[in-house]
Amino acid sequence: MKGGDKLIKSEVFPVNISAIPELHAYEVELAGSTEQLNKVGGKLAYRLKKKFGGHWVWVREDKKLITDLEPIDEREINTFISELRRSDKEKESFKYLNAIRYVGDWEPTPIAKARYVEKLFDELQKEIKNILSKYSYRIENVYIERLCDVQALTVKNGSAVEPAIALSISSELVYEQDLKGYIEELKRKNVNIEDELKGLLVYSKFQSLKGEITEIVGELKYHRERLLDIASEQEIIDLINKAPDDELIVRVKTKSGEYDYIISALGVIVHPDYVRKFTRDNKSVNDLFNKLKIEPNERYRIIEDIYKVLKDKGWLGEPYSSQSFPNLFIKSKDIGFSPNILIGNNKKTHIDRLWFEITKNGIYAMSEKFHGGEPINLGIINAIYNKSRDVEGFLKSIEEELKRLGFKTNIAGYHQLKVDNSDLIAFRRDLNDVISKIDEKNKPDIYLVFFPGEPREDDYDGFYDELKMVCLKEGLQSQVVYERTIGNKFALRNIVLGIIGKTGNKPYILGESLDFADYLVGLDRSGIQKDKLAGTINVVGFVRIYQNNGEFLRYKFYNMLVEGETIPEKVLNSLFNDLKFENKKVIIHRDGLFRGNEIEVLKKIAHKLNSEFYFIEVIKNDVPRIYEFDNGIAKKAEKGTAFKLNDKEAILVTSSPQKGTPRPLKIRTDGKLDIEKAIHSVLSMTILHYGSLIQPRLPVTTYYADKIGKFILRGIEPKEPEGNIPFWL
């Protein structure tokens, strides 16, 4: 730790090797395809523990089953496999299982050791739950429960690769009634039970299982014997034995598969988007959302309480910190990152001074259309009937702010539409009527649409989606203003930035270009199951292309039916076979993980173009946090603080939220680009979002990736599959 620097700590702890007993490994052989290996391996670990005892873990990174039991006789293993094949309830899961073979002279890898310790946490669930209960809250009929998420990983310290465990705290909203009680409430409301349950999030009271209900299977009297055969927890067995014949069985879809449960074994998870279904009091809803955000010092205090238990067990050492491991922690200044931007008059300024400076110096680049003083034509659609809302006054403020930035405006039609009783068909008809009467001589550059209420946080907002769909199909841009934001000065500036960006202007670019790349490309894939075609997915491949100075050039998307999760070669060829990339260095930010043969296909394209492609995964979920300490108090780590896991991976803080603790990203490269440069590229692209004065957590190369993909899959897409207007702002 350099003099004057504050102490940085992570949520990652080294594993105490001396606490790990002798481990043994087995290989799993499947007949034919090995695509199901991880799934089968995970299920085998559970069955082997049930059969032979001890601890069994499937290490997906090594493709090995490991255990702390002495080697089991081969004949016993073969008998076990035969039993699985003969079992009616197991034969489908293990139909391709060919053999389980002991691996002699095997040395546990660092990740195998970490996975083993990760599994030991199952034995401490009750103790950890008691600790977490001290930090839980109840507001009306909803509980905020704190959860401890345990993750196995490795850390490279010098030449040594060490097993490690990350301890992270998450929060979950849970209904006071279990699923059985909730169903009784629904019956009293005289609603369709099956409709209400489908898609409901639930959790097992006795396991770490979570998922969503897909269907009601039937009554227990028809399934009791089957459920008793497959139940492993004594608490669930007791419930099944005591439950009445007419108790319902539901099917729960999880990440690992589908499982049947009696309703008294399940609790109800309240999704944040649907809190008002469970409590309608505004103060209670606000209190819930405030309590969901844990401030850094409280969050770290919870982790310390859990760590004490693990330290007493001898499993973990002190957390990785800049004091003990200074070579593993870096700040933005160490990699040359600067949050400066370039605006009008060739002026460089800090991103935090954006609005103040562009009102004095203008934006970086005005669209040619407006160079000669041509106005931005604003088509107005007003769906707000609340007379107390000064729509005209707010519209005037928008025009005034645009004028301050050098733009004239012209009102190209003013239309009053009705948004009532969720009548999307009537809204679509009225909207199409407005657009069909556009005067080509006075055609809007963008529609400014005033909607009642406030924006929804979930994935679907009927009227907003209808507006986007109709406008984009006609090659028109739109900017929505919700009733609640009228009069809000901060919202006003965000709206103005959005209008500027969607009319082909560029408010600013990076103050310093990236000298290690020519282009940066964001790559995303979204998919949705096609109901009538089993195993078939409608996939959208989407790219956003930026110059190395941060200037947005264009987007491209490609939509097709495929099988599996990998972006097909045909799609990647369509998106990347671009002469612009010829003889160039191209950084590719992938939203999440590269799948299947995607990298191999892209390497072939790069070879054909005589280009260099650098692959970077931007992982946004399940990433351990980083803290900065001041006089022993945990605080938010600065943007640009990073913890290097190894030469290819780092945990990076990219935002500083007003409330709560920053959620870092995990950055992973293929090794061709230094991890420091990969971090630099991601940080740089976080300051280029034209839709808000608040910088997003994600780089603009992958920001809104989920939203854009879901839009296109629902038919909300531009007229052409390629363009230079960021319609998603």
N, C-alpha and C positions, 0 to 999 in steps of 0.2 A: 504494500500500500504506500503510495507516494505521499510525501509530507503535505499536509493541508487537505488531502482527500478524505472524504467521509467514508466510514465503514460501509461496505456493501455485503449483504448476506443473501443467500438463495434459500429456496425450500428443498434443496437437494442435499442428502446426507450420505457420506461414504458408508458402505457396508463393512462391519467388523468381520473380517475373514475368519478369525478364530472361533466365531460363534456358529460357523457352518460345519455340520458333520460331514463324514465321507459321503459323497454322492455317486450314484451309478446311472448309466444312461442306456436307453433302448432306442432302436430305430423302428419306425413304422413303415411297412411296405403295403402299398395299395395296388390292386390289379388295375391296369390301364392308367387312366388319367390321374395326375397327382394334384389337381386343382382343389380337391376337397381335403387335402392333407391336414391343414391347420384346423379345420372344423372337426375332423375325425380325431386328431390328436388331442384336442381339448376335451372332447367327450370321453376319450379313452382314459385320460388322467382321472376323471371323476369316477368312472366304473372300476378302475384298478384300485383306487383308494378304498372304495366300498368293498371290494373283494378281498384285498390283501392287507389293508391298513396302511400305516405310514403316510408320508406326504408324496404326492405325485404331481408333477408339473409338466405341461407341454411348453417347451421353449421354441416358439415359432421361428425365432431368428436362426437357431441351429438345427431346426427340424429334428429335435430329439425329445423323447420322454425322459425326465430325470426323476430320481427317487432317493430317499435316504434309507430305504430297505436294502438288506443284503440281496445279492442276485437271486432271482426266483428260478426254480428248475424249469427248463424248457418245456417239459411235459405239462406242467401246471399252466404255463402260459398258453400252450396249444389247446388245452382243455377249456380254458377261459374263452379263447377265441371261438371255439366250437359252440359254447353256451350262448355267446352273443349272436352267432349266426342262426341258431335254432329258436331264439326267443322272438316271439311275435312282435313284441314292442321294440326290440332292438335291431332286428335283422335289416330293416330299411336303412338305418343310420350306418351300419357296419357291413353293408353288402359287398363293398370293394376291399375290405380289410383282408390282406393276404397273410401277413406275418408281423410279429413283434419280436425283434431280435436284440439280444443283449450285446452291448458294445464293449469289448475288452480294451484295456490300456487307454481308457478315455480320461482326459483331463477336463474338468469343468471350465468353461469359458467365463469371462467376467459377467456376461449377460445371463448365463445360466445361474450363476450364484445370486445375481440380483433377482431373477425370477423366483428362485427358491425362497428367498427372504420375503419377497412380495406375497407369496402364498401363505407364509406363516401368519400374516396379519388376520387371516380368517379366524384364528383362535382367540384373537383379542377383540372381536367385534363388540361384545357386551361391555368390556372395560372402556373401549374407545367411545361407545355410545353414551355411557354414563358421563364421560368428560364433556362430550359435545352438548349434552342436554342442558348444561349450565349456561350455554350460549344461545339457546333456542328461545323463541318468543311466540306468544299467542296473541293474535289480534282478532277479536270477535271469534268466528268459528274456523279460522285458518291458522295453522301453526307455521312458523318459519323454522325449519330444522336445519342444523348445520351437519354437513357430511364430511368425512375425511376420505379423500381420493388418494390411493396409493399407486405409485407408478415405478416400475423397474426401468433403470437405464444404466448407462456407463459414462464415465468421465475419463478423458485422457489427461493425465497429469505428467508432463514430461514425456518419457517413453513408455510409462506404465499406463495400462487401461484398467480402471478400477470399477468394481460393481457399486452401484449407488441406488438409493431409493428417494423418490420425491414424495413429500407429504403436502397435499394441497387441501384447502378448505373450500367447499362449495355450499350453496344454500338451496333449499327446496321448499316449495309451498305445499303443505299437506292439509287435507281437509280433516276436521275433527272426527267425522264419522268414517268408519271403514267402508268398504264397498258395499257390504250387506246393508249397513245403515243408510248409505246414500240411496241405494235402490228402494228402500222403504220410503224415503222422502219423495222420490220420483213417483212412486205409486200413489202417494197422497195427492200429488199434483195432477194426476190423471194424464200423464204424457206417455208417449211411445218409449218404452224402456229400451228396446233394442236400438232405436235411433239415438237415444241419449248416451248409451254405453259405447257405441262404435266410435273408435278413435280416442276414447278416454284414457288418460295416462294412469297407470297403477303401479304399485310396488308390492313385493312379497314381504310380509311381516317378519319372515323367518330366514330369508335369504337376501342376497345382494341383487336379486332380479328386479328389473324395471322394464316396462314396455307399454304397448297400447292394446286395448281390447279390439279384436277383429270381429268376434261373433259370440253369440250365446250358443253353447254346445248342446245344452239340455239340462235335465234334472239329475241330481246325484244318484238316484236309485238305479239309473241305467249305466252308471260309470264308476260306482264306488269301488268295485273289485279292481278295475283297471288302474284307478288313481292310487290305491293302496300298494299295488305292485311297483309303481314307479316312484312313490314318495320315499325320500331318504331322511328328512328331518322329523324327529319324533313329534315335535309340536304340530306339524301338518298331518301326520298319521293320526294323532289324537283328535284333531279337528274333523277329519274325514269320518272317523269312527262315530263321533258324537253328533255330527250334523244330521238334520232331518232329511228324509228322502226327497223332498221337493226343493232342497237348496240348489240354486243355479250353479252351473259350471260355465266358465267363460274361457275363451282362447286368447292368450296373450302373446303378441308378436314382440320379440326382443332382437337384439343384434345377432344373437347366436341361433335363433330359431323360434318356433312356436310351441307353447306349452299350455296345458289345460289346468285350471285351478278352480277350487271351490271359492265362492265369493267371500266367505268369512276369513280366508287366508290372505286377502289383499287389502291394501290401503289405497286411497285416492290421492293422486298428485294433482295439484292445481297449477295448470299452465298459466304463466303471467299474463298472457293475452286474454285469458278467459276468467280472470279473477272476479269480475262483476257477476258471473253466474253463481258465485258462492257467497259474495258479500257485496252489497250495493252502496254501502255508506262511503262517501267520497273521502272522508278523513281516514277511515280504516284502510282504504285502498292506497292512499298516499303514504300512510304509516308503513304498510307492508313493503312498498317499493323502496322506501328509505332504509328500512331494516335489512333489506336484501343486500345492500351495498355495505360491505364491512371495511372500516377504515384500517389502514396498514397496521397500526399498533395492536388493535384488538385481534386482527387476523393472525399476526405473528404470535401473540400471546396464546391463542388456541393451539397453534402448531407446537409451541414450546411445552404446553401441558401434555400433549400426546407424545412428544419426543422423550419426555422424562420417563414414561413407561417403557419405551423402546430402549432407552439408554440403560435402564435397570435390567432389562433382559439381555443386554450385551450385544444387541443386534447392530446398532448404528453408532457412528462417531459424530463429532461436532459438524455442523453444516458447513458446506463450502462457502468461504468468505474471502473478501479481498485482503484480509489480514493474513490468513493462513495460506491462501493460494493466489497471490497477486497477479501471477501470469495468466490466470484464467478469466480475469475481469477487465473489461475495456470500457472507455467512455467515448462519446462521439468525437471529441477533440483528438483522440488517439488515432482515428482513421481519417481525419481531414474533412469530416462532414460539417457543412455550414448550412443553417436554415435560412440562408439568404435567397431572395427571389429577384428577378429582373422585370421591371415594369416599364411604363412609358418614359420618354426622355432618356432612355438607356440608364435609368436609375436603379441601383441595387439597394435593397432594403431587407430588413428582417421580416419574416412571414407574419409575425405578430403585429406589425405596423401596416399591414396590407391596405386596409380601408383608408386610413389616414393618408397614406402616400399616394394611392391611385386617385384620390379626389384632388390632389395637387398636381400630379404628373401624368395622369391618364393611364390607360391599360397598355399592356405590351404590344398587342397587335389587333387593330380593328379590321373586321371583314371588309374586303374590297367594295362590297355593296354599299357600305356606309361612308366610304372615303370622301365622297363629294358632298357630304352633308345630308344625304338621304336619311329619312327618319326610320326608326324601327316601327313597323306597323303592328300595333297591338290589337288583336281581336279580343273583345271582352265578353265573357259569359258569366253572368251573375245568377247563382242559384241560392243566394242568401236572402231570406224574406224578413229577417229580423231587422226592423227599422232602426233599432238602437245601435246597430253596427254601421259605422260610417265607411261604407265600401268606396264611395266616390272620393272621400278624403284620403283614404289609404292609397287609392289608385293615383291620386294627384301626387302623393309622397313618392310613389314609385317613379313617376315621370320626372319629378324634381331630382331624385338621386341619379337617374340615368343621365339627366342633363349635366349634372356635376361631373360625370365621367366622360362627357363629350358627345353624348347621343341625343339627337332630337327624337321625338316620338309623335306618332299619329294614331288616333283611335280609329281602327279599321272595322267598325261595326260594334254595336253594344246590344247584347241579347240577354233577356231575362228567361231563364229556364227553371222548371220546377223539379226538385228532387224530393220525391215523396213516397213513403211506404215501400221502399226498396223495389220500386217498379223500374227495373233495368230496361225492360223492353220499351217503355214509354220514353225513358231518358235517351236511349239509343236512337229512337225515331226522331225525337226533337233535335238531337245533336246532328244527325245526318241531314236534317232539314236546314239547319243553320249553315252547314258546310256546303250543301248543294247550291246555296244562294250566294256564295262568295263572288264578289266583284273582282275579276282578274286584274283590273287596273288598281285595285286597292286591297290586294290580297294580304292577309295577316302574315307576318314573319313568325309570329308565335301567338297562341291563344293564352290569355291570362284568365284563369277560371276560378271563381270564388265559390267554394263549397261550404255548406253549413257544418257545424261541429268541429271535430279535431281529427288528425290523421290516426289511422289504426296502426298498431304495432305488428299485427300478424301479417301473413303472406297474401291475404286476399281482402281487397276493398272494392266492392262491386262497382260503384260509380267512378272511382278513380281509374280502375282497370278498363272500364268501358270507354272513358274519355281517351286514355292512352291508345287503346286499340283502334278506335275510329280515326283519331288524328294521325297516328303513324301510318296507317294504311293509305291515307291521302297525302302523305309526305309533309304533314304539318307537325310543328312542335307545340308543346303545351307546358304551362307552368301553373301548378295549383296553389291557391292561397286558401287556407282553412279559416273559418270564422274566428276561431280562438286566437289566431296569430295577428288579426287585424289590430293595428295600433302598437304592435311590438316592434321596437326599433331594430333589435337584433335580427328578428325574422325578416324585416324589410330589406336589410342589406343582403341576407342570404338569397332572398327572392330576386333581387337585382343581379347578383352574381350569376344565378341560374339563368336568367333571361339573356344575359350577355353571352354565357357559354353556349346556350342552345340556339343562338342566332349566328353562330360561326365566328365569334370573336374569341380572342385568347387574352384573358386578364393578365396573366403573368407566366413566366417560365422559371427554370432554375437559375439562380445567380451564378453558379459555376457548373459547367457541363461535366459529365462523367467522362474522364479521359481513358477509361478502360473498356468502353463499349461504344458502338455506333447507334444501336437501337435497343430499346427495352420493350418487351412484348408480354402482355398478360394473357395467360391461357387458362380457360375454364371449360369444364364439361358438366352439363346438367342432364339428368335423365328422368323419365317417368315411365312406369310400367304400363304397357298396353293391355287393357283388360282382356281382349279377345285373342291375344297372341301370347301364349304362355312362354315366359323366358325372354320375350322381346321387349326392348326398351326404346322409346323415342329419345334420341340423344341430340343435344345441341353442343357443337363445338364453337367457342367464341374467343376471339382475340382482340386485344386493343394494342395498337402500335404507337410507340412514342419515340421521338428522337432523343439523343443522349443529353439534350438540354432541357428535357421535360416537355417539349412541345407535342401535343397530341396530333397525330397524323390521320389515323383512321381506325375503324373497327371492321371486322369481318365475322360472319357467322355461317354455319353450315348445319342443316337439320336433316337427320335421317334415322331410319329404324335399324337397330343393331341388337346383338345379343351380348350380354356381359357389360363390364364397367369400363373397359378400355376405350379410349378415343380411337376409332378405326383409322387405318392407314389412309384411306380415301379422304377422310375429313382432314387429317393433318396435312396431306399434300395440298388440298384446296386452300388451307389457311396459311401455309408457310412457303409454298413454292412461289416466291415473290422475288422478282429481279432486283427489287430495292435492297434485298439482303445479300446480293451477290458480292463476294469478296469483303464482307463486313463481319464485325463482331456483334453478336446478338445475345442479349441476356433474356432468358425466358423465365418469368415468374409464374409458377404453376399454383393455382388456387388449390391447396392441399397437396396430395401425393400424386406423383406420376404413377400410372398404372400399366400393368402388362408390358407390352413392347413399345410403349410410346417414345421412350428415349432413343431406342434403336432406330425407329422410323425417322425421328427428327435428325438423328446423326446422318442417316442416309441422305436426307434432303440437304443438310448442311454441306456434305461432301460434294453433292451435285452442284451446289452453288459456290463451291470453293469458299465457304464461310466457316466461322467458328461460332457454335452455339454453346452458351453456358446455361446449365440447368439449375434452377433454384426453386425449391419447394417452400411455399409460405404457408405454414401450418398454424391455424388460429385457435384450435381447441385442445384442451387437456395439456396446457403448457404451464409448468411451475413458475411461480412469481419470484421477483427480485425486490429487495428492500434496501433503502438507504437509512443508516442510523445516525441520529444526532443526540448526543448525551444519553445514549441507551434507549432512545425512543425510536421505534420503527416508523419510517415515513415513506412517502412515494419515491421510488427511484426516478432519476431524471430520464427524460426521453433520450435515447441513444446509449443507455447503459446496457451492457451485454455480458453474459456469462457463457464462455466458450466450453462446450461439452467435449469437443475434439476439433480436429483441423477442418471438418466438414459441417459441423453443427453448432449452433449457438442459440441461446435464449435472449431475445431482444425486446427491450421496452420501447414502444413506439408511440405512446400516448400518455397524457397526464389528465385523467378525468377529474372533474370538480369534486365528485364524491366517490368514496371507495378506493380500491387499490388497482393500479394499472394491471391490465391483462396482457402479458407479453406475447410475442409470436415466437415460434420456433422456425429458424431459418436453416435449411439444409441444402448443401450444394453437392455436385458430383465430384468435386475435388479439383476440377480444372481452373476454377476461379477461387482465389483466396477467400476465406470466410469473412475477412475484414472488408473486402470489396463487395461481397454479397450483402453484408450488413449495410454498407454505404448505399448500395443501389436501392434497397428497400426503404431506408430512412428518407432518401431523397424523394422518392415517389409518394411519401405520406404527406408532403406539403403542397401537392398539386391538385387538390380537390376543389373544383370551382363551384360546388354546390353549397358550401358553408364556410364561414369564417373559422369554424372550429376544425382543426386538422383531424382526420380520421385515424383510427388505429391501424388500418390496413393501407398498403400502398395503392395508388389509383389503378395500378395494373390489375389488381384482384379485388378492389373495393366494389361492392354491389354485385359481385359475381353471381351469388345465389339468386339475387333479385332479377338480374338480367336473364339468367337461364330460365327461371320460372316464368317470366314474362313471355319469352319466345315460345316456350312449350305450351303456353295458353293462347298462342296466336297474337300476342301483343308484341308486334315487331315492325321495324321499318319496312317501307315499300321495297327497298333493295337490300340485299344481304351484305352490302358494303357501303360505307359512308364516312364522312368526316365530322358529323355533328354528334356530340355525346348525349344522345337522347335519354340516357338513364339518370341524368342529373336531377 
